[in-house]
């Protein structure tokens, strides 16, 4: 699809499980109707169409993206998970659909927003605020964020969860799993089951705003006194299971730093890489969602503002130890130790074909060699990512069944890849080797 996504707009969230199931069923029925109609048209012209060609039309793909964005919740989250972890091995049209789901969502109309706030805040809450702007400053798969000011002059960011999202997790994920499997578009070697289960688990965590509030406070304590980072302060009196309020921090999207001097871009990227390594090797807890929107920048202070701790995950000590072994082996060019650590992490499995195992090990060695052989890594250089993507596609076409990587490792890999992608977006140079050597 080359057309731009439609602009976000106020659109009520389907809040009941039955209505959400009907929407997914309606989507499936509409797609099948389009396939039948287009197939008949092709046959009338004397052509025998392929199923994939009938399904992967721009109109069908646009319909899928628009419907999942309308539903939000599990619908968007599953699309986000698959697009981040399988985007390189699925058809481009489907990858484009899921990639669209990683952008801003539609937002609740004022009446639905007020209903949610009335259910969670004490009667007469509106008197405690200056005029409440019903248009959010951000909207995503689970909720939307509003900037508000209390009568006492406190500036807050208030995250409001979409109604029905938490109650419909099981049915949403099950119905979406059926739809994705029925499409036949994912590679035969791609096992969807772990993604469905992880979508359930992640949604349960991310819809628990009490849990996120604890993670917010935890990171604020871990980074207390740090001049490089800022974490909002929890406003506990306005927070609860479905609403999370915190101090609003003036900042700009971190991508805006693309126009900053090279030295400043390098500093931002270095700090983010360093923080990720501290999460892995020092804190034992990681914010695993590398969405660019979770990082903001204060040009006046140079600080990076950290947002959204819904996907925070404790890291098992044995996983940390295996990553330390993997990176140490890579920096020392110890192929045997590298293979052993990669196997321990599940990046290599004993039952995969020997040629696939050898190729995956070679790809890991190539990454470590690129880090080992340079003092200042040029993150904007696309040559290595392009080679790895081509090699990954070749492995998929050769029938590689992706190893069943433990979910903790999968999320750590996603975080590492996301931070690298952000550094590349900033065209930054990062002393990755020395940063790794400090920890391993």
Order of alpha helices (4+ residues) and beta strands (2+ residues): alpha-alpha-alpha-alpha-alpha-alpha-beta-beta-beta-alpha-alpha-alpha-beta-beta-beta-alpha-beta-beta-beta-beta-alpha-alpha-alpha-beta-alpha-alpha-beta-alpha
